[in-house]
Amino acid sequence: MAGTGSRSGGLIVRPFAVLLCTAALGAVDFGGSDLLAPLQEGLVRAGASADFAGTLPAARAYADGRLGAVLLLERAGGPGVKDAAGDPPPFTLAAAAAVVVVHRSNAVEQISFAQLAGAFARDQRQPLVNWNELPGGRSELVYPALSSPDGHFVRELLAGLVCSGAPLRPDVRQILAPNEAAQLAASRSDILLLSAHPPAGVGRVLPVSDGREGRAISAYLPTPENVHAGDYPLRLPVVLHVRKERAKALRPALAWICSEEAAEALRARGLHPAPAEARRRWLLRLDTP
């Protein structure tokens, strides 16, 4: 989800950059989104080669058979891959997610995509201006805020899933560092904060419901299990695909990528790793004939 570059050079440089990245993925084991580059060192220690040059070149190289495994941020309409017959089942290793945080004194119990859009997006038919418009809310203006540091996907999830591309309201507080977001969650009773993870020790996380046509109306908390399963709607999965003919040779590296060390590296990038038990079960399936 990188920017498109400058108007003067982006349209010329980008195709050549993609070609160069794709060429660079000629003979490596793992590829994927550059967001996952912190995994590269551990994979190399586990005996695998890795080049996280970006989602698009990695998807192409995997489809062409030049990668043994690929980690893709799989959003609707984005690049994907087709698994061949006999390939191990694709595995959601992690997910980018946005959590919704309010002040501990706020009695609102849950929130929907439509209500979030009303609070954050400009020119909504049903703007959410005052907390008393929601069950349990008291008479306070909603103070929308967003913490999405570089490399995190909170802003993209808000814009793409919740706001459907609509611009944000001018009163949305943006460019908040995690420590600033934590201070607001602790001190402002009117806060409605979106961040990659709950601020430690402050605020209260709200369950979120999708509610769009054909989607679930139940609200879910961003527990590791709910994020992994896809029940929690404000998320974008990072899916691991492995070719069957390379799975045995890559087994030590796949074991590392499912380790707690790798999970910590993913958390440091603002991602929510799959629960440890889900990672263990997937590895067991690799060893089942």
N, C-alpha and C positions, 0 to 999 in steps of 0.2 A: 504494500500500500504506500509506496514511496511517491514523492511528488513527480510531476511530469516534466520538471526541468524548466529552463528559461524558454521564453517564446522564441528567441532568436536561434537557439541551438538545440532545444529538446527534441524537435521532430527529426533532426538529422542525426544527432549523436546516439539517441536511444536505440535505433535498430542495429547499429554497429556494436553498441555495448552488449546488447542481447546476444548477437552472434559471437562476440568474443567470449562471453560467459559460457555459452553453450559449447564452444570449442574447448574451453578449459575443462569441461566435465567429460573429457574423452575416456578416462580410464580410472575412475574412482569408485569407491564402494557406496558412500553415502552422499546425498545431496539434499538441498531443500532451501527453505526461506532463509535469508540472511539474518532474520531475527534469532535463528537457532545456532548461530556461529559459536556461542559459548560451549556447545557440545563437542566442538571439533577436537579440542585437546584430549578429552576423555576417550573419544573414539579412536584416536591415533594411539593412545596408550593401550587400548584394547586390541590393537593390531589391525585396525581398518583405516583406509584413507577416506578423507571427507573434504568436501568443498561446498560450502553453503553460499552459492552464488546468487540465489534468488529463486522464488517459486516457479516462475515461468521457464527459465532455462533448465531447472531441475526436472520439471514435469516433462519437458521435451526429451531430455537425456534419458529419463527412465522409460519413456514410451519407446525410444529407439534402442533400448537394451544396453545403454552405456553406463547405467547405474544399477547396483544390486539392491539398493534400498533408497527410499525417498521419504522426506517429511514435508508435507504440504499443508499450508493454511487453506482449508477447503471452504471457501465461501461460495454462495450461489452465483453461478455465472462465471466463476473464476476457472483457472486451469485445473484440470483433474487428470486422473489416469484410470485406465481400465486394468483390472486385475485379471491375470490369465487363469485358466483352469488349473487347479492344484496349488496356486500360490497360497501362502499363509493368509489367514483373514486379516484385512486391514485393521489397524489398532489405533484408537484415539489416545495418543500418548499424553496430550495436554490440550489445553484450550486457552485462548485469550478470552477474558471475561471482564465485564464491568459490574461492580457491585454497587448497590444503592444504599447510602448511609444517611440516617437522620440523627438528630440529637436524642439522647436517652430519655428526655422528658416527653418526646413526641409520641402520642398514643396511636397514630395511624398504624394499621396492622399490615398492609400490603399496598402494592402499586402496580399499575398496568402499563403496557407500552403507550396506550393512548393518553394516560395521565402524565407519563413522563414527557411525551411529545408536547402536551399542553404546557408543561413547566419550562421546557427547554427550547422548543422550536417557535420561530416567528410565525405570525398570521395563522394560528390554529383556530378552527371553528369552535373548539372548546378549550380555551386557555385555562391553565391551572394557575391562579394568581394567589389565592388564599388557602391556607391549610384547612380551614373549616369547610371547604368544598369536598373533602374526603372524610369518610367515617372515622370518628375519633380525633379529627384535627381541631385545633383551637384557632381562635381568630388572630392569625398572624400571616403576614405576607410570606410567600414562598421565596426562599433565597437559593436559586439554583447555582451550583458550582461544579466544576469539572477538573479532575486531576488526571492528566494523561501525559506523563513524561515521555521523552523520546524513546522509541522502541516499544511502547505500550500501545494498545489498540482501543482504549476507552473512547476516544474521540470518534474513531471510525465506527465502532459499534453503535454509539449514540446516533451518529449521522446516518448510517446505512440502515440499521434495523429499526430504530425508534422514530427518527425524524424523516425518514424516506427522502433524504437529500435536501430537505428544507433548511434554510440558514437558521442559526441560533438566535435567540432573543438577545437584544443588546445588553440586557441586565445579567446575563449569565457570567459568573466569575470564572475566568479561564486561566490557563498557564499556572496552575497551582503545583508547587512542589509537594511531595508526600507529607513533609512536616507541616507545611502551611495548611494542607487539607485536614490533617489531624487536629490542628489548633481550632479550625472552624467547626469541625464535628464536635469538639469538646465544649466550645464556648457559645455557639449560636443555636438558640432553640428553634430557629426558623430554617435551618440548613437543609438542603436536599442535594446531597453530594454523590457524584459518580466517580469511582476510582477503581484501579485494578484489583486492589485487595482492601479489606477493611482496615482502617487505621487502628493500630494496636492499642487496646485498652480504652478506647473512647467510641462514642456513638453506638448506634444500633443498626443492624443490617435488615433491610426490608425484603420479604419475599416478592418476586416479580412474576407477573403473568404476561403472556404474549397477547392473547385475545384477538389477534387479527383473524380475518375470515379463514375458517378451516383450521385454525390453530387452537391449542389448549387454552382454556380459561382459568385453569388452576394456577395458583401462585406457588413458586418454589424458591427456597433459599439456595444460595450458591455453595452448598456443601460439596466436597470433592466428588461424592457419588452422583449428585444431581447434575453437576457440570459435566462429568464424564459421560453420563447417560444421555445428555442432551435435554433433560427435563427443564433445567434452568435455561431460559431463553436468551439471555443477554450474553451469548458466547459464540466463539468462532473456533472450530476444532482444528487441532494439529494432528494429522493422520499419518501414520507410519505404514508404508507399503513395502513389501519385500518380495523379490522374485524367488520362486521355489528352487531354482537351480543354484542360487547363491546363499540360501538360508543356512545351510550347514556350515559353510566356510565363515559366514558372518555371525555365527552363534555367540562367540565371546563378546563381540561388539554389541550385539542385540541385548545380551545380558547386562552390559554396562549401561546402555541407554535406558534400561528399565530399572536401574539402581536408584537408591536414595541420593547418591551423589549427583546423578543426572537430574533428579527431581529438584534438588536444591538449586542447580544452575538454571532450571526452567523458572522456578519461583523468583529468582533474582531478576529475570527478564519480565516480570509481571504476569507470567503464565501460571495456570492452575494445572499441575501434573495429575495424571490419572492416579486413583488410589493405589496404594502398594499391593493390595490383594488383586486388583484388576491386572496390574503389571505381571504379578506372579502367575496368574492363570493363563495369560497370553503366552508367556514363555513356556509353560507346560504344554500348551497346544502345539508349539513348534516341535517339541520332542515326541509328539504322538504320531506314529506312522499313519 
